[in-house]
């Protein structure tokens, strides 16, 4: 009997397959890159019902392959009807070419609304065999506490990096208590936590790259670009010490945080970048270096609000 494959704590974020928000990629290039991920042992992929063509592409290109696909059911406003929820799930099943969804992660924009009926419908779909497990993404602490009254939640996808540590204020403890795995995204701040941004006097404008549109505001909310530059200068000697890249140091720091089950890193055609991301988990920062980075982050960046607070506008 062959040994089970080792767990690789990396999930491929497939928002980048949405050609409305990111540079269009050809289906043949995407297919070859998915083959690369699988060949390297990465077999978990994250998508959403609002990520344009992402679900359809994954459904076609991963058909018959041994992998796990996590998708999201996103609710922006109002309380959805049961038929609306079922329609979303049926669409995802059809797009992904599956009889059962590995995991549905619920994203809820308005924290003030009562989502109990939504989880009741999702629970029924689990019982019907259309969904294996349920997760959430970007829930704040009161929302997750409430959700746990209605459904078994196995994972929570949140932004977590040396810049954004809002998860540590109350969410981390709640997830540890209920054994909910944290799936960390944005751990490189859209790529800003890399050597190529050392000494850059200001981040790229929002129009230059999707990273600017989605991460400039985050950096500003946590204190501004000056802190990022200081962090990059502190990461550089650690990268030299461990013979790693700045990005690998930043990823390793996040992976070592309590409750972090896996990191979500964006889909890339760059095989070297894929291998670099994977190599972030084959070693461990010394405790003193881990602690020094934590203390530096605490000094450089402010943590305002709960999970997804300023993104919701409160």
ZADO-1210 file (C-alpha; in nm, 4 decimals, padded with zeros to 6 digits):
<atoms>
<atom x="00.0000" y="00.0000" z="00.0000" code="UNK" pos="1"/>
<atom x="00.1401" y="00.3388" z="-00.0990" code="UNK" pos="2"/>
<atom x="00.1987" y="00.6041" z="00.1643" code="UNK" pos="3"/>
<atom x="-00.0536" y="00.8900" z="00.1721" code="UNK" pos="4"/>
<atom x="00.0683" y="01.2102" z="00.0121" code="UNK" pos="5"/>
<atom x="00.1972" y="01.4656" z="00.2649" code="UNK" pos="6"/>
<atom x="-00.0344" y="01.7565" z="00.3346" code="UNK" pos="7"/>
<atom x="00.0839" y="02.0737" z="00.1625" code="UNK" pos="8"/>
<atom x="-00.0508" y="02.3839" z="00.3395" code="UNK" pos="9"/>
<atom x="-00.1042" y="02.5789" z="00.0189" code="UNK" pos="10"/>
<atom x="-00.4296" y="02.6493" z="-00.1615" code="UNK" pos="11"/>
<atom x="-00.4258" y="02.8021" z="-00.5096" code="UNK" pos="12"/>
<atom x="-00.6414" y="03.1144" z="-00.5219" code="UNK" pos="13"/>
<atom x="-00.8201" y="03.1161" z="-00.8568" code="UNK" pos="14"/>
<atom x="-00.9630" y="03.4669" z="-00.8531" code="UNK" pos="15"/>
<atom x="-00.6808" y="03.5365" z="-01.1003" code="UNK" pos="16"/>
<atom x="-00.8728" y="03.3327" z="-01.3592" code="UNK" pos="17"/>
<atom x="-01.1412" y="03.6043" z="-01.3680" code="UNK" pos="18"/>
<atom x="-01.0356" y="03.7945" z="-01.6785" code="UNK" pos="19"/>
<atom x="-01.2568" y="04.0902" z="-01.5862" code="UNK" pos="20"/>
<atom x="-01.0280" y="04.1806" z="-01.2950" code="UNK" pos="21"/>
<atom x="-00.6940" y="04.0297" z="-01.3977" code="UNK" pos="22"/>
<atom x="-00.4827" y="03.9948" z="-01.7093" code="UNK" pos="23"/>
<atom x="-00.6546" y="03.7444" z="-01.9417" code="UNK" pos="24"/>
<atom x="-00.4823" y="03.4048" z="-01.9525" code="UNK" pos="25"/>
<atom x="-00.5299" y="03.1478" z="-02.2264" code="UNK" pos="26"/>
<atom x="-00.7034" y="02.8243" z="-02.1373" code="UNK" pos="27"/>
<atom x="-00.4073" y="02.6234" z="-02.2630" code="UNK" pos="28"/>
<atom x="-00.1683" y="02.8145" z="-02.0343" code="UNK" pos="29"/>
<atom x="-00.4049" y="02.7700" z="-01.7419" code="UNK" pos="30"/>
<atom x="-00.4320" y="02.3979" z="-01.8100" code="UNK" pos="31"/>
<atom x="-00.0541" y="02.3517" z="-01.8231" code="UNK" pos="32"/>
<atom x="-00.0127" y="02.5443" z="-01.5003" code="UNK" pos="33"/>
<atom x="-00.2788" y="02.3398" z="-01.3226" code="UNK" pos="34"/>
<atom x="-00.0824" y="02.0323" z="-01.4324" code="UNK" pos="35"/>
<atom x="00.2266" y="02.1887" z="-01.2743" code="UNK" pos="36"/>
<atom x="00.0523" y="02.2514" z="-00.9453" code="UNK" pos="37"/>
<atom x="-00.0785" y="01.8956" z="-00.9325" code="UNK" pos="38"/>
<atom x="00.2596" y="01.7491" z="-01.0286" code="UNK" pos="39"/>
<atom x="00.4172" y="01.9418" z="-00.7391" code="UNK" pos="40"/>
<atom x="00.1596" y="01.8011" z="-00.4978" code="UNK" pos="41"/>
<atom x="-00.0660" y="02.1056" z="-00.4707" code="UNK" pos="42"/>
<atom x="-00.4211" y="01.9806" z="-00.5112" code="UNK" pos="43"/>
<atom x="-00.6421" y="02.2375" z="-00.3390" code="UNK" pos="44"/>
<atom x="-00.7998" y="02.5244" z="-00.5341" code="UNK" pos="45"/>
<atom x="-01.0092" y="02.8194" z="-00.4144" code="UNK" pos="46"/>
<atom x="-01.2702" y="02.9932" z="-00.6286" code="UNK" pos="47"/>
<atom x="-01.6102" y="03.1646" z="-00.5969" code="UNK" pos="48"/>
<atom x="-01.9391" y="03.1965" z="-00.7771" code="UNK" pos="49"/>
<atom x="-01.8551" y="03.5616" z="-00.8519" code="UNK" pos="50"/>
<atom x="-01.5092" y="03.4970" z="-01.0004" code="UNK" pos="51"/>
<atom x="-01.6220" y="03.5198" z="-01.3608" code="UNK" pos="52"/>
<atom x="-01.5131" y="03.2159" z="-01.5616" code="UNK" pos="53"/>
<atom x="-01.3052" y="03.0668" z="-01.2787" code="UNK" pos="54"/>
<atom x="-01.5447" y="02.7884" z="-01.1792" code="UNK" pos="55"/>
<atom x="-01.6091" y="02.6867" z="-01.5402" code="UNK" pos="56"/>
<atom x="-01.2371" y="02.6710" z="-01.6196" code="UNK" pos="57"/>
<atom x="-01.1589" y="02.4636" z="-01.3132" code="UNK" pos="58"/>
<atom x="-01.4494" y="02.2340" z="-01.3906" code="UNK" pos="59"/>
<atom x="-01.3223" y="02.1648" z="-01.7424" code="UNK" pos="60"/>
<atom x="-00.9503" y="02.1505" z="-01.6722" code="UNK" pos="61"/>
<atom x="-00.9633" y="01.9520" z="-01.3476" code="UNK" pos="62"/>
<atom x="-01.2285" y="01.7044" z="-01.4578" code="UNK" pos="63"/>
<atom x="-01.1409" y="01.3585" z="-01.3314" code="UNK" pos="64"/>
<atom x="-00.8355" y="01.4836" z="-01.1382" code="UNK" pos="65"/>
<atom x="-00.7831" y="01.4087" z="-00.7713" code="UNK" pos="66"/>
<atom x="-00.8169" y="01.7480" z="-00.6063" code="UNK" pos="67"/>
<atom x="-01.0213" y="01.9571" z="-00.3669" code="UNK" pos="68"/>
<atom x="-01.2076" y="02.2660" z="-00.4847" code="UNK" pos="69"/>
<atom x="-01.3323" y="02.5212" z="-00.2353" code="UNK" pos="70"/>
<atom x="-01.5854" y="02.7651" z="-00.3733" code="UNK" pos="71"/>
<atom x="-01.7706" y="03.0577" z="-00.2203" code="UNK" pos="72"/>
<atom x="-02.1338" y="03.1581" z="-00.2123" code="UNK" pos="73"/>
<atom x="-02.1256" y="03.5375" z="-00.1962" code="UNK" pos="74"/>
<atom x="-02.4178" y="03.7418" z="-00.0640" code="UNK" pos="75"/>
<atom x="-02.3806" y="04.1169" z="-00.1019" code="UNK" pos="76"/>
<atom x="-02.7162" y="04.2530" z="00.0115" code="UNK" pos="77"/>
<atom x="-03.0470" y="04.1420" z="00.1539" code="UNK" pos="78"/>
<atom x="-03.1452" y="03.8007" z="00.2837" code="UNK" pos="79"/>
<atom x="-03.1480" y="03.5470" z="-00.0001" code="UNK" pos="80"/>
<atom x="-03.4405" y="03.3155" z="-00.0486" code="UNK" pos="81"/>
<atom x="-03.3963" y="02.9406" z="-00.0287" code="UNK" pos="82"/>
<atom x="-03.4465" y="02.9161" z="-00.4056" code="UNK" pos="83"/>
<atom x="-03.1759" y="03.1797" z="-00.4639" code="UNK" pos="84"/>
<atom x="-02.9315" y="02.9835" z="-00.2500" code="UNK" pos="85"/>
<atom x="-03.0131" y="02.6547" z="-00.4203" code="UNK" pos="86"/>
<atom x="-02.9723" y="02.8231" z="-00.7595" code="UNK" pos="87"/>
<atom x="-02.6242" y="02.9404" z="-00.6597" code="UNK" pos="88"/>
<atom x="-02.5235" y="02.5926" z="-00.5464" code="UNK" pos="89"/>
<atom x="-02.6662" y="02.4260" z="-00.8566" code="UNK" pos="90"/>
<atom x="-02.4757" y="02.6734" z="-01.0743" code="UNK" pos="91"/>
<atom x="-02.1502" y="02.5929" z="-00.8944" code="UNK" pos="92"/>
<atom x="-02.2159" y="02.2181" z="-00.9271" code="UNK" pos="93"/>
<atom x="-02.2774" y="02.2589" z="-01.2991" code="UNK" pos="94"/>
<atom x="-01.9804" y="02.4873" z="-01.3583" code="UNK" pos="95"/>
<atom x="-01.7421" y="02.2627" z="-01.1643" code="UNK" pos="96"/>
<atom x="-01.8866" y="01.9450" z="-01.3182" code="UNK" pos="97"/>
<atom x="-01.9451" y="01.7819" z="-00.9823" code="UNK" pos="98"/>
<atom x="-02.2237" y="01.6022" z="-00.8031" code="UNK" pos="99"/>
<atom x="-02.1060" y="01.7346" z="-00.4670" code="UNK" pos="100"/>
<atom x="-01.9116" y="02.0478" z="-00.3722" code="UNK" pos="101"/>
<atom x="-01.6095" y="01.9818" z="-00.1507" code="UNK" pos="102"/>
<atom x="-01.6661" y="02.3002" z="00.0482" code="UNK" pos="103"/>
<atom x="-01.8873" y="02.6041" z="00.0222" code="UNK" pos="104"/>
<atom x="-01.7528" y="02.9122" z="00.1983" code="UNK" pos="105"/>
<atom x="-02.0145" y="03.1736" z="00.2773" code="UNK" pos="106"/>
<atom x="-01.9235" y="03.5388" z="00.2280" code="UNK" pos="107"/>
<atom x="-02.1761" y="03.7811" z="00.3783" code="UNK" pos="108"/>
<atom x="-02.1342" y="04.1532" z="00.3230" code="UNK" pos="109"/>
<atom x="-02.3918" y="04.3003" z="00.5621" code="UNK" pos="110"/>
<atom x="-02.3091" y="04.1941" z="00.9165" code="UNK" pos="111"/>
<atom x="-02.6369" y="04.3358" z="01.0483" code="UNK" pos="112"/>
<atom x="-02.8657" y="04.0931" z="00.8643" code="UNK" pos="113"/>
<atom x="-02.9957" y="03.7640" z="01.0011" code="UNK" pos="114"/>
<atom x="-02.8419" y="03.4800" z="00.8000" code="UNK" pos="115"/>
<atom x="-02.9921" y="03.1909" z="01.0003" code="UNK" pos="116"/>
<atom x="-03.2259" y="03.0923" z="00.7167" code="UNK" pos="117"/>
<atom x="-02.9301" y="03.0854" z="00.4754" code="UNK" pos="118"/>
<atom x="-02.7455" y="02.8315" z="00.6882" code="UNK" pos="119"/>
<atom x="-03.0649" y="02.6302" z="00.7312" code="UNK" pos="120"/>
<atom x="-03.0838" y="02.5951" z="00.3527" code="UNK" pos="121"/>
<atom x="-02.7136" y="02.5129" z="00.3256" code="UNK" pos="122"/>
<atom x="-02.7476" y="02.2507" z="00.5993" code="UNK" pos="123"/>
<atom x="-03.0281" y="02.0910" z="00.4001" code="UNK" pos="124"/>
<atom x="-02.8028" y="02.0827" z="00.0928" code="UNK" pos="125"/>
<atom x="-02.5326" y="01.9129" z="00.3009" code="UNK" pos="126"/>
<atom x="-02.7850" y="01.6513" z="00.4106" code="UNK" pos="127"/>
<atom x="-02.8863" y="01.6021" z="00.0473" code="UNK" pos="128"/>
<atom x="-02.5252" y="01.5257" z="-00.0431" code="UNK" pos="129"/>
<atom x="-02.4710" y="01.8364" z="-00.2568" code="UNK" pos="130"/>
<atom x="-02.2152" y="01.9928" z="-00.0199" code="UNK" pos="131"/>
<atom x="-01.9555" y="01.8072" z="00.1891" code="UNK" pos="132"/>
<atom x="-01.8490" y="02.0805" z="00.4313" code="UNK" pos="133"/>
<atom x="-01.9210" y="02.4447" z="00.5096" code="UNK" pos="134"/>
<atom x="-01.6802" y="02.7302" z="00.5719" code="UNK" pos="135"/>
<atom x="-01.7021" y="03.1072" z="00.5881" code="UNK" pos="136"/>
<atom x="-01.4891" y="03.3916" z="00.4632" code="UNK" pos="137"/>
<atom x="-01.4462" y="03.7436" z="00.6028" code="UNK" pos="138"/>
<atom x="-01.6939" y="03.6930" z="00.8886" code="UNK" pos="139"/>
<atom x="-01.6282" y="03.9119" z="01.1906" code="UNK" pos="140"/>
<atom x="-01.6285" y="03.7589" z="01.5378" code="UNK" pos="141"/>
<atom x="-01.9992" y="03.8142" z="01.6246" code="UNK" pos="142"/>
<atom x="-02.0968" y="03.6783" z="01.2817" code="UNK" pos="143"/>
<atom x="-01.8957" y="03.3596" z="01.3285" code="UNK" pos="144"/>
<atom x="-02.0290" y="03.3111" z="01.6815" code="UNK" pos="145"/>
<atom x="-02.3793" y="03.3362" z="01.5407" code="UNK" pos="146"/>
<atom x="-02.3060" y="03.1097" z="01.2433" code="UNK" pos="147"/>
<atom x="-02.1810" y="02.8381" z="01.4793" code="UNK" pos="148"/>
<atom x="-02.5279" y="02.8287" z="01.6333" code="UNK" pos="149"/>
<atom x="-02.6694" y="02.7242" z="01.2976" code="UNK" pos="150"/>
<atom x="-02.4089" y="02.5128" z="01.1181" code="UNK" pos="151"/>
<atom x="-02.0824" y="02.3219" z="01.1601" code="UNK" pos="152"/>
<atom x="-01.8106" y="02.5538" z="01.0256" code="UNK" pos="153"/>
<atom x="-01.4791" y="02.3851" z="00.9452" code="UNK" pos="154"/>
<atom x="-01.2749" y="02.6756" z="00.8052" code="UNK" pos="155"/>
<atom x="-01.2595" y="03.0533" z="00.7929" code="UNK" pos="156"/>
<atom x="-01.0770" y="03.2342" z="00.5126" code="UNK" pos="157"/>
<atom x="-00.9354" y="03.5662" z="00.6334" code="UNK" pos="158"/>
<atom x="-00.6698" y="03.8146" z="00.5343" code="UNK" pos="159"/>
<atom x="-00.3603" y="03.7552" z="00.7473" code="UNK" pos="160"/>
<atom x="-00.0127" y="03.8993" z="00.7001" code="UNK" pos="161"/>
<atom x="00.2605" y="04.0840" z="00.8843" code="UNK" pos="162"/>
<atom x="00.0656" y="04.3978" z="00.7913" code="UNK" pos="163"/>
<atom x="-00.2929" y="04.2848" z="00.8591" code="UNK" pos="164"/>
<atom x="-00.3288" y="04.0982" z="01.1887" code="UNK" pos="165"/>
<atom x="-00.6875" y="04.1860" z="01.2763" code="UNK" pos="166"/>
<atom x="-00.7584" y="03.8133" z="01.3065" code="UNK" pos="167"/>
<atom x="-00.5526" y="03.8044" z="01.6270" code="UNK" pos="168"/>
<atom x="-00.7795" y="04.0441" z="01.8166" code="UNK" pos="169"/>
<atom x="-01.0591" y="03.7923" z="01.8852" code="UNK" pos="170"/>
<atom x="-01.1135" y="03.5688" z="01.5823" code="UNK" pos="171"/>
<atom x="-00.8051" y="03.3536" z="01.6264" code="UNK" pos="172"/>
<atom x="-00.9055" y="03.2453" z="01.9773" code="UNK" pos="173"/>
<atom x="-01.2612" y="03.1694" z="01.8677" code="UNK" pos="174"/>
<atom x="-01.1412" y="02.9533" z="01.5789" code="UNK" pos="175"/>
<atom x="-00.8921" y="02.7699" z="01.7991" code="UNK" pos="176"/>
<atom x="-01.1652" y="02.6988" z="02.0538" code="UNK" pos="177"/>
<atom x="-01.3950" y="02.5505" z="01.7885" code="UNK" pos="178"/>
<atom x="-01.1152" y="02.3855" z="01.5884" code="UNK" pos="179"/>
<atom x="-01.1914" y="02.5949" z="01.2824" code="UNK" pos="180"/>
<atom x="-00.8966" y="02.6093" z="01.0442" code="UNK" pos="181"/>
<atom x="-00.7805" y="02.9538" z="00.9377" code="UNK" pos="182"/>
<atom x="-00.7157" y="02.9824" z="00.5650" code="UNK" pos="183"/>
<atom x="-00.4959" y="03.2898" z="00.5254" code="UNK" pos="184"/>
<atom x="-00.5072" y="03.5015" z="00.2106" code="UNK" pos="185"/>
<atom x="-00.3218" y="03.8224" z="00.1264" code="UNK" pos="186"/>
<atom x="-00.0157" y="03.7012" z="00.3183" code="UNK" pos="187"/>
<atom x="00.2136" y="03.8792" z="00.0701" code="UNK" pos="188"/>
<atom x="-00.0172" y="04.1836" z="00.0449" code="UNK" pos="189"/>
<atom x="-00.0725" y="04.1169" z="-00.3220" code="UNK" pos="190"/>
<atom x="00.3019" y="04.0832" z="-00.3808" code="UNK" pos="191"/>
<atom x="00.4085" y="04.4035" z="-00.2044" code="UNK" pos="192"/>
<atom x="00.5965" y="04.1942" z="00.0532" code="UNK" pos="193"/>
<atom x="00.8738" y="04.0992" z="-00.1849" code="UNK" pos="194"/>
<atom x="01.2270" y="04.2148" z="-00.2527" code="UNK" pos="195"/>
<atom x="01.1369" y="04.4066" z="-00.5655" code="UNK" pos="196"/>
<atom x="00.9556" y="04.6683" z="-00.3558" code="UNK" pos="197"/>
<atom x="01.2502" y="04.7434" z="-00.1258" code="UNK" pos="198"/>
<atom x="01.3264" y="05.1140" z="-00.1470" code="UNK" pos="199"/>
<atom x="01.0302" y="05.1887" z="-00.3743" code="UNK" pos="200"/>
<atom x="00.9150" y="05.5299" z="-00.2541" code="UNK" pos="201"/>
<atom x="00.5446" y="05.4643" z="-00.3035" code="UNK" pos="202"/>
<atom x="00.3336" y="05.1640" z="-00.4000" code="UNK" pos="203"/>
<atom x="00.2287" y="05.1217" z="-00.7593" code="UNK" pos="204"/>
<atom x="-00.0861" y="05.3210" z="-00.8378" code="UNK" pos="205"/>
<atom x="-00.4179" y="05.1422" z="-00.8289" code="UNK" pos="206"/>
<atom x="-00.4440" y="05.1458" z="-01.2077" code="UNK" pos="207"/>
<atom x="-00.1053" y="04.9780" z="-01.2608" code="UNK" pos="208"/>
<atom x="-00.1939" y="04.6313" z="-01.1316" code="UNK" pos="209"/>
<atom x="-00.4819" y="04.4566" z="-00.9592" code="UNK" pos="210"/>
<atom x="-00.2650" y="04.4363" z="-00.6449" code="UNK" pos="211"/>
<atom x="-00.2765" y="04.8132" z="-00.6156" code="UNK" pos="212"/>
<atom x="-00.6540" y="04.8296" z="-00.6376" code="UNK" pos="213"/>
<atom x="-00.7053" y="04.5646" z="-00.3707" code="UNK" pos="214"/>
<atom x="-00.4084" y="04.6198" z="-00.1369" code="UNK" pos="215"/>
<atom x="-00.3188" y="04.9917" z="-00.1445" code="UNK" pos="216"/>
<atom x="-00.6243" y="05.0743" z="00.0666" code="UNK" pos="217"/>
<atom x="-00.5389" y="04.7930" z="00.3088" code="UNK" pos="218"/>
<atom x="-00.1856" y="04.9231" z="00.3561" code="UNK" pos="219"/>
<atom x="-00.3139" y="05.2761" z="00.4088" code="UNK" pos="220"/>
<atom x="-00.5651" y="05.1556" z="00.6692" code="UNK" pos="221"/>
<atom x="-00.2845" y="04.9936" z="00.8669" code="UNK" pos="222"/>
<atom x="-00.0567" y="05.2955" z="00.8724" code="UNK" pos="223"/>
<atom x="00.0821" y="05.3548" z="00.5261" code="UNK" pos="224"/>
<atom x="00.3668" y="05.2648" z="00.2935" code="UNK" pos="225"/>
<atom x="00.6424" y="05.3805" z="00.5271" code="UNK" pos="226"/>
<atom x="00.5786" y="05.0859" z="00.7550" code="UNK" pos="227"/>
<atom x="00.5988" y="04.8467" z="00.4624" code="UNK" pos="228"/>
<atom x="00.9396" y="04.9844" z="00.3639" code="UNK" pos="229"/>
<atom x="01.0684" y="04.9380" z="00.7194" code="UNK" pos="230"/>
<atom x="00.9309" y="04.5854" z="00.7277" code="UNK" pos="231"/>
<atom x="01.0991" y="04.4979" z="00.3976" code="UNK" pos="232"/>
<atom x="01.4336" y="04.6247" z="00.5315" code="UNK" pos="233"/>
<atom x="01.3928" y="04.4028" z="00.8378" code="UNK" pos="234"/>
<atom x="01.2969" y="04.1016" z="00.6272" code="UNK" pos="235"/>
<atom x="01.6009" y="04.1351" z="00.4004" code="UNK" pos="236"/>
<atom x="01.8690" y="04.0211" z="00.6505" code="UNK" pos="237"/>
<atom x="01.6456" y="03.7338" z="00.7600" code="UNK" pos="238"/>
<atom x="01.6135" y="03.6269" z="00.3974" code="UNK" pos="239"/>
<atom x="01.9931" y="03.6275" z="00.3741" code="UNK" pos="240"/>
<atom x="02.0284" y="03.4360" z="00.7028" code="UNK" pos="241"/>
<atom x="01.7937" y="03.1569" z="00.5913" code="UNK" pos="242"/>
<atom x="01.8914" y="03.1728" z="00.2241" code="UNK" pos="243"/>
<atom x="01.5288" y="03.2394" z="00.1344" code="UNK" pos="244"/>
<atom x="01.3402" y="03.5228" z="-00.0322" code="UNK" pos="245"/>
<atom x="01.1648" y="03.8039" z="00.1521" code="UNK" pos="246"/>
<atom x="00.8331" y="03.6583" z="00.0383" code="UNK" pos="247"/>
<atom x="00.9208" y="03.3161" z="00.1772" code="UNK" pos="248"/>
<atom x="01.0029" y="03.4687" z="00.5151" code="UNK" pos="249"/>
<atom x="00.6687" y="03.6531" z="00.5194" code="UNK" pos="250"/>
<atom x="00.4740" y="03.3394" z="00.4219" code="UNK" pos="251"/>
<atom x="00.6541" y="03.1253" z="00.6776" code="UNK" pos="252"/>
<atom x="00.5716" y="03.3743" z="00.9531" code="UNK" pos="253"/>
<atom x="00.1998" y="03.3488" z="00.8742" code="UNK" pos="254"/>
<atom x="00.2024" y="02.9691" z="00.8487" code="UNK" pos="255"/>
<atom x="00.3507" y="02.9443" z="01.1999" code="UNK" pos="256"/>
<atom x="00.0668" y="03.1443" z="01.3561" code="UNK" pos="257"/>
<atom x="-00.1764" y="02.9582" z="01.5806" code="UNK" pos="258"/>
<atom x="-00.4686" y="02.8013" z="01.3996" code="UNK" pos="259"/>
<atom x="-00.3436" y="02.8668" z="01.0457" code="UNK" pos="260"/>
<atom x="-00.4223" y="02.5544" z="00.8454" code="UNK" pos="261"/>
<atom x="-00.3169" y="02.6713" z="00.5003" code="UNK" pos="262"/>
<atom x="-00.2268" y="02.9785" z="00.2969" code="UNK" pos="263"/>
<atom x="-00.4126" y="03.0859" z="-00.0146" code="UNK" pos="264"/>
<atom x="-00.1701" y="03.2184" z="-00.2771" code="UNK" pos="265"/>
<atom x="-00.2792" y="03.3532" z="-00.6123" code="UNK" pos="266"/>
<atom x="-00.2671" y="03.1441" z="-00.9287" code="UNK" pos="267"/>
<atom x="00.0453" y="03.2210" z="-01.1321" code="UNK" pos="268"/>
<atom x="00.1899" y="03.0904" z="-01.4578" code="UNK" pos="269"/>
<atom x="00.5403" y="03.1397" z="-01.3158" code="UNK" pos="270"/>
<atom x="00.6706" y="02.7936" z="-01.2235" code="UNK" pos="271"/>
<atom x="00.9577" y="02.9468" z="-01.0292" code="UNK" pos="272"/>
<atom x="00.7114" y="03.1465" z="-00.8180" code="UNK" pos="273"/>
<atom x="00.5014" y="02.8351" z="-00.7558" code="UNK" pos="274"/>
<atom x="00.8080" y="02.6449" z="-00.6360" code="UNK" pos="275"/>
<atom x="00.9178" y="02.9411" z="-00.4249" code="UNK" pos="276"/>
<atom x="00.5770" y="02.9506" z="-00.2526" code="UNK" pos="277"/>
<atom x="00.5969" y="02.5774" z="-00.1850" code="UNK" pos="278"/>
<atom x="00.9463" y="02.6077" z="-00.0412" code="UNK" pos="279"/>
<atom x="00.8108" y="02.8519" z="00.2161" code="UNK" pos="280"/>
<atom x="00.6805" y="02.5540" z="00.4148" code="UNK" pos="281"/>
<atom x="00.9797" y="02.3179" z="00.4110" code="UNK" pos="282"/>
<atom x="01.1542" y="02.4904" z="00.7032" code="UNK" pos="283"/>
<atom x="01.0668" y="02.7040" z="01.0051" code="UNK" pos="284"/>
<atom x="01.1775" y="03.0416" z="01.1348" code="UNK" pos="285"/>
<atom x="01.3625" y="03.0225" z="01.4642" code="UNK" pos="286"/>
<atom x="01.1371" y="03.1242" z="01.7560" code="UNK" pos="287"/>
<atom x="01.3419" y="03.4361" z="01.8266" code="UNK" pos="288"/>
<atom x="01.3160" y="03.5544" z="01.4657" code="UNK" pos="289"/>
<atom x="00.9452" y="03.4765" z="01.4621" code="UNK" pos="290"/>
<atom x="00.8989" y="03.6812" z="01.7774" code="UNK" pos="291"/>
<atom x="01.1132" y="03.9679" z="01.6506" code="UNK" pos="292"/>
<atom x="00.8995" y="03.9967" z="01.3371" code="UNK" pos="293"/>
<atom x="00.5840" y="03.9881" z="01.5470" code="UNK" pos="294"/>
<atom x="00.7110" y="04.2689" z="01.7686" code="UNK" pos="295"/>
<atom x="00.8220" y="04.4763" z="01.4692" code="UNK" pos="296"/>
<atom x="00.4850" y="04.4303" z="01.3021" code="UNK" pos="297"/>
<atom x="00.3127" y="04.5428" z="01.6221" code="UNK" pos="298"/>
<atom x="00.5206" y="04.8626" z="01.6254" code="UNK" pos="299"/>
<atom x="00.4788" y="04.9420" z="01.2553" code="UNK" pos="300"/>
<atom x="00.1132" y="04.8674" z="01.1857" code="UNK" pos="301"/>
<atom x="-00.2129" y="04.9506" z="01.3576" code="UNK" pos="302"/>
<atom x="-00.4920" y="04.6955" z="01.3662" code="UNK" pos="303"/>
<atom x="-00.8267" y="04.8717" z="01.3419" code="UNK" pos="304"/>
<atom x="-01.1507" y="04.6816" z="01.3816" code="UNK" pos="305"/>
<atom x="-01.2499" y="04.3199" z="01.3431" code="UNK" pos="306"/>
<atom x="-01.2212" y="04.1011" z="01.0349" code="UNK" pos="307"/>
<atom x="-01.3191" y="04.2837" z="00.7137" code="UNK" pos="308"/>
<atom x="-01.4149" y="04.5956" z="00.9101" code="UNK" pos="309"/>
<atom x="-01.3023" y="04.8830" z="00.6892" code="UNK" pos="310"/>
<atom x="-01.3785" y="04.6817" z="00.3751" code="UNK" pos="311"/>
<atom x="-01.7418" y="04.6768" z="00.4855" code="UNK" pos="312"/>
<atom x="-01.7221" y="05.0458" z="00.5666" code="UNK" pos="313"/>
<atom x="-01.7462" y="05.0063" z="00.9436" code="UNK" pos="314"/>
</atoms>
